[in-house]
């Protein structure tokens, strides 16, 4: 899905890199948390953990700009 590009807030990203892909997934993770979607929470968390070696925390931006989501290592 992301191979065809992705709308990241106000910016179209033609080919998201690993960090951007994880920001996109973190945005989906936030929605899963808000909706109590346990399967989605697990799946999106696993995606981030598998792509960002050593990640210890995800600070998901809630202002509507997924580009501001940050990862701690």
C-alpha angles and dihedrals in degrees: 000000000000091000088080093055132266139236104239103192103295096347128081110219112200096197114011115212122222094274092048091047089054090049088053091049091046088057088053089047090056090053091049090051092049091050096043091240100162094182091052092047091054095043097048093043091051091050092055093045091050094050103039108053112212097012110158103175142013119212101199113203111233097186092085099262109108089185087074094060108117134200126211123211 
